[in-house]
Amino acid sequence: MLTELIDLLIYDWAGMDAESRFAGAVHFFLYDTIKIFILLAVMIFVIGVLRSYLPEHKLKQWMSRGGLWGNLIAALFGAITPFCSCSSIPIFISLLRAGVPLGVTFSFLITSPIINEYLVVLMAASFGLPITIAYVGSGLLIGTVAGGILGKMRLEKHLEQDIINASDGESGPQSYTFIGRIRYGLDESIQVIRQIWLWVLIGVGIGAFIHNYVPQEMIHGLMEKTGIFSVPIATVLGVPMYGSCAAIVPIAVVLFQKGIPIGTALAFMMAMAALSLPEAIMLRRTMYLKLIGIYFAITTLAIIFTGYLLNALANYL
């Protein structure tokens, strides 16, 4: 429905050429902006209402229990949420506001775009079940371990405290009526959107440019010629290639069909899903550049390691 409305707006009313890159960039920008703002409003509202039922110290205690347990739960939660890297940020912010440890929230932020239901279906149809299972397991492992490492580094001081600490204090079942809970969710949704709307527009704008103007053929050719270094190069090249989950699988399939090892193709796919320049720009509203750099670096290293591992196991998949 949304796609049809945007098509009508830019192709029929504005008269843009459907084959031009500029029209494609405008379409991408409008679609992703509307989608992300809807997700922002709905998901922050829902989580705000749910938070009003659960005391924050209980949530923090439950998510922090048992070493990497909280990271694994967050990674599993991320795996069942059908969001891209940018669309996962609203829940990331809400989890931080609820008192969930930073490393645990990163486990969600990493895993959510790497794994989702329709991406798994597309992968199973394109690569087969064994490779899909290996991909899902790798995604969960990356999210759990990378989040655990980030949590151990105690990086909370690099968060923007004005947005993280903007909650109204500890909440609980005794604090709100039903209408009060609805108002709490609405207020939190409006507050977060007011604080990050500009960063969303800038991030999606850059993503729209990259999506339509960065030539994929050049990247394909470069990875074919890099031998043992193809995994880190594929991972680094995947970061600026911002796109939807549905667009990621066909790219990985093309790479694999051109003779690029499966681990290299999937590393490119993971980097493209989990890390993007628009995501970094949006995260700047919640954290300082140093923390964004550390998060990207650790996640990139984890993806590179996974790519080499999958290449080593390729004969068994």
VMD Tcl script that draws the C-alpha trace (Angstrom):
set ca {
  {0.00 0.00 0.00}
  {2.73 2.46 0.98}
  {4.80 1.57 -2.09}
  {1.82 2.16 -4.38}
  {1.12 5.56 -2.83}
  {4.76 6.64 -3.24}
  {4.77 5.36 -6.83}
  {1.67 7.45 -7.51}
  {3.25 10.52 -5.92}
  {6.65 10.54 -7.64}
  {5.90 8.85 -10.97}
  {2.35 9.96 -11.79}
  {1.99 13.30 -10.01}
  {5.63 14.48 -10.05}
  {6.31 12.93 -13.45}
  {9.71 11.45 -12.54}
  {11.33 8.85 -14.78}
  {10.88 5.45 -13.11}
  {14.20 4.26 -14.57}
  {16.31 7.14 -13.25}
  {18.58 6.81 -10.23}
  {17.28 10.07 -8.80}
  {13.70 8.80 -8.82}
  {14.89 5.59 -7.19}
  {16.66 7.58 -4.48}
  {13.55 9.70 -3.85}
  {11.40 6.57 -3.66}
  {13.83 4.95 -1.24}
  {13.99 8.08 0.92}
  {10.21 8.50 1.17}
  {9.52 4.82 1.79}
  {12.19 4.33 4.46}
  {11.45 7.65 6.18}
  {7.74 6.90 6.52}
  {8.42 3.30 7.55}
  {10.96 4.26 10.22}
  {8.78 7.02 11.70}
  {5.83 4.63 11.89}
  {8.03 2.04 13.58}
  {9.39 4.70 15.92}
  {5.93 5.76 16.98}
  {4.42 2.30 17.31}
  {7.31 0.40 18.88}
  {8.27 3.08 21.42}
  {4.59 3.41 22.37}
  {4.20 -0.36 22.84}
  {7.41 -0.72 24.83}
  {6.51 2.34 26.92}
  {3.18 0.77 27.84}
  {4.84 -2.56 28.64}
  {7.44 -0.80 30.78}
  {4.69 0.70 32.91}
  {3.78 -2.83 34.03}
  {7.29 -3.83 35.01}
  {9.51 -2.12 37.60}
  {12.73 -1.08 35.89}
  {15.01 -2.63 38.52}
  {13.29 -6.00 37.93}
  {13.80 -5.76 34.18}
  {17.45 -4.84 34.64}
  {17.96 -7.70 37.11}
  {16.35 -10.25 34.79}
  {18.29 -9.16 31.70}
  {21.59 -9.10 33.61}
  {21.37 -12.57 35.11}
  {23.84 -15.37 34.31}
  {26.79 -13.97 32.34}
  {25.86 -14.01 28.66}
  {22.28 -15.10 29.38}
  {20.89 -11.60 28.98}
  {22.84 -11.15 25.75}
  {21.46 -14.40 24.35}
  {17.88 -13.46 25.26}
  {18.36 -10.06 23.62}
  {19.86 -11.69 20.51}
  {16.91 -14.12 20.28}
  {14.51 -11.20 20.69}
  {16.36 -9.41 17.90}
  {16.08 -12.47 15.66}
  {12.27 -12.45 15.77}
  {11.89 -8.71 15.10}
  {11.67 -7.95 11.36}
  {13.68 -4.71 11.38}
  {16.63 -3.29 9.47}
  {19.58 -1.71 11.27}
  {17.97 1.75 11.37}
  {14.51 0.52 12.36}
  {15.98 -1.36 15.35}
  {17.18 1.85 16.99}
  {13.82 2.79 18.60}
  {13.76 -0.47 20.57}
  {17.46 -0.05 21.39}
  {16.67 3.35 22.93}
  {13.66 2.00 24.83}
  {15.69 -0.88 26.28}
  {18.37 1.56 27.47}
  {15.72 3.74 29.08}
  {14.29 0.71 30.85}
  {17.66 0.12 32.52}
  {18.79 -2.86 30.43}
  {22.63 -3.08 30.41}
  {24.34 -1.49 27.41}
  {25.99 -4.71 26.23}
  {22.64 -6.52 26.26}
  {20.98 -3.79 24.21}
  {23.83 -4.03 21.69}
  {23.13 -7.77 21.35}
  {19.63 -6.86 20.22}
  {20.84 -4.07 17.94}
  {23.34 -6.38 16.22}
  {21.10 -9.42 15.76}
  {17.82 -7.75 14.81}
  {18.85 -6.72 11.27}
  {21.01 -9.80 10.64}
  {18.19 -12.29 11.24}
  {14.49 -11.99 10.56}
  {11.71 -14.22 9.35}
  {11.49 -13.22 5.69}
  {15.26 -13.04 5.27}
  {15.49 -16.62 6.57}
  {12.79 -17.75 4.13}
  {14.59 -16.08 1.22}
  {17.88 -17.64 2.27}
  {16.40 -21.13 2.60}
  {14.98 -20.85 -0.92}
  {18.23 -19.49 -2.39}
  {20.99 -21.28 -0.44}
  {19.30 -24.30 1.12}
  {18.58 -25.21 4.72}
  {22.13 -26.10 5.96}
  {23.61 -22.74 4.94}
  {20.57 -20.91 6.34}
  {20.93 -22.68 9.70}
  {24.65 -21.84 9.74}
  {23.82 -18.20 8.98}
  {21.21 -17.96 11.73}
  {23.52 -19.62 14.25}
  {26.35 -17.30 13.27}
  {24.12 -14.25 13.62}
  {23.04 -15.27 17.12}
  {26.66 -15.99 18.07}
  {27.85 -12.61 16.77}
  {25.10 -10.74 18.62}
  {25.64 -12.61 21.89}
  {29.45 -12.50 21.96}
  {29.89 -8.97 20.57}
  {27.28 -7.64 22.98}
  {29.01 -9.45 25.85}
  {32.37 -7.90 24.93}
  {30.87 -4.43 24.65}
  {29.19 -4.89 28.02}
  {32.47 -5.84 29.71}
  {34.12 -2.67 28.44}
  {31.84 -0.44 30.59}
  {31.18 2.17 27.96}
  {28.10 3.78 29.52}
  {29.91 7.10 29.95}
  {29.86 7.51 26.17}
  {26.04 7.61 26.02}
  {24.10 10.84 25.50}
  {22.50 11.01 28.93}
  {19.76 13.49 28.02}
  {18.01 10.98 25.78}
  {18.82 7.86 27.81}
  {17.74 9.29 31.17}
  {14.62 11.01 29.92}
  {12.27 8.50 31.54}
  {10.03 9.47 34.40}
  {11.62 7.26 36.98}
  {10.78 3.76 38.12}
  {7.42 2.51 37.02}
  {5.28 -0.31 38.29}
  {1.78 -1.77 38.19}
  {0.68 0.38 41.11}
  {1.73 3.63 39.42}
  {-0.70 3.90 36.52}
  {-4.30 3.43 35.47}
  {-4.90 1.95 32.02}
  {-5.34 5.43 30.54}
  {-2.19 6.51 32.37}
  {-0.22 3.72 30.73}
  {-1.49 4.76 27.29}
  {-0.49 8.36 27.97}
  {2.93 7.25 29.21}
  {3.55 5.32 25.97}
  {2.35 8.21 23.81}
  {4.46 10.75 25.70}
  {7.60 8.64 25.38}
  {6.99 8.03 21.68}
  {6.54 11.76 20.99}
  {9.56 12.66 23.10}
  {11.94 10.28 21.32}
  {10.73 11.30 17.85}
  {11.28 14.97 18.71}
  {14.84 14.22 19.79}
  {16.00 12.15 16.81}
  {13.82 13.09 13.81}
  {16.54 15.15 12.14}
  {19.09 12.34 12.49}
  {16.62 9.94 10.91}
  {16.14 12.20 7.88}
  {19.91 12.68 7.42}
  {20.62 8.97 7.80}
  {17.92 7.85 5.38}
  {19.00 10.50 2.89}
  {22.56 9.15 2.84}
  {21.20 5.61 2.62}
  {19.05 6.54 -0.37}
  {22.07 7.99 -2.19}
  {24.26 4.96 -1.47}
  {21.51 2.52 -2.41}
  {21.01 4.03 -5.85}
  {24.41 5.45 -6.80}
  {27.05 2.99 -5.50}
  {27.71 0.51 -8.34}
  {27.40 -3.09 -7.15}
  {29.29 -4.41 -10.18}
  {32.47 -2.66 -9.05}
  {32.22 -4.26 -5.61}
  {31.58 -7.71 -7.10}
  {34.67 -7.43 -9.28}
  {36.87 -6.23 -6.45}
  {35.96 -9.13 -4.17}
  {36.63 -11.67 -6.91}
  {40.29 -10.56 -7.12}
  {41.24 -10.37 -3.43}
  {41.81 -14.02 -2.48}
  {42.30 -14.68 1.23}
  {41.60 -11.03 2.02}
  {38.15 -11.21 0.44}
  {36.38 -11.70 3.81}
  {37.58 -8.49 5.51}
  {37.24 -6.55 2.25}
  {33.71 -7.89 1.71}
  {32.81 -6.95 5.29}
  {34.18 -3.42 5.00}
  {32.49 -2.92 1.63}
  {29.20 -4.17 3.04}
  {28.95 -1.33 5.56}
  {28.15 1.49 3.10}
  {25.87 -0.75 0.99}
  {22.70 0.20 2.84}
  {19.56 -1.64 1.76}
  {16.51 -3.57 2.85}
  {16.67 -7.19 3.97}
  {14.85 -8.28 0.81}
  {17.60 -6.69 -1.30}
  {20.45 -8.31 0.62}
  {19.85 -11.97 -0.22}
  {19.87 -11.52 -4.04}
  {23.20 -9.70 -3.80}
  {24.72 -12.53 -1.74}
  {23.35 -15.08 -4.21}
  {24.99 -13.24 -7.14}
  {28.32 -13.17 -5.30}
  {28.10 -16.89 -4.53}
  {27.15 -17.75 -8.12}
  {30.20 -15.81 -9.36}
  {32.46 -18.15 -7.42}
  {32.97 -16.10 -4.26}
  {33.17 -18.44 -1.21}
  {30.00 -18.75 0.83}
  {31.58 -17.31 4.00}
  {32.73 -14.23 2.07}
  {29.30 -13.72 0.52}
  {27.55 -14.11 3.88}
  {30.05 -11.79 5.61}
  {29.18 -9.13 3.02}
  {25.50 -9.82 3.65}
  {25.87 -9.60 7.44}
  {27.81 -6.34 7.26}
  {25.27 -4.87 4.86}
  {22.44 -5.86 7.24}
  {23.99 -5.10 10.64}
  {26.09 -2.01 9.97}
  {25.35 1.04 7.85}
  {26.34 4.69 7.66}
  {22.71 5.83 8.16}
  {22.58 3.72 11.33}
  {25.77 5.36 12.61}
  {24.30 8.81 12.00}
  {21.09 7.93 13.86}
  {23.04 6.40 16.74}
  {24.98 9.65 17.14}
  {21.91 11.09 18.88}
  {22.19 8.42 21.59}
  {25.97 8.01 21.96}
  {29.30 9.67 21.27}
  {31.40 8.89 18.20}
  {33.90 6.85 20.21}
  {31.24 4.34 21.27}
  {29.86 4.14 17.73}
  {33.38 3.39 16.48}
  {33.95 0.69 19.11}
  {30.56 -0.90 18.35}
  {31.25 -0.95 14.60}
  {34.81 -2.25 15.08}
  {33.86 -5.17 17.35}
  {30.88 -6.15 15.21}
  {33.03 -5.97 12.07}
  {35.72 -8.20 13.60}
  {33.05 -10.70 14.69}
  {31.61 -10.80 11.17}
  {35.08 -11.27 9.64}
  {35.80 -14.17 11.99}
  {32.44 -15.73 11.11}
  {33.12 -15.35 7.40}
  {36.42 -17.24 7.68}
  {34.74 -19.91 9.82}
  {31.95 -20.44 7.29}
  {34.51 -20.65 4.48}
  {36.35 -23.35 6.44}
  {33.10 -25.27 6.97}
  {31.83 -24.77 3.41}
  {32.39 -28.41 2.41}
  {30.12 -29.54 5.23}
  {27.23 -27.18 4.51}
}
mol new
graphics top color blue
foreach p $ca { graphics top sphere $p radius 0.5 }
foreach p [lrange $ca 0 end-1] q [lrange $ca 1 end] { graphics top cylinder $p $q radius 0.2 }
display resetview
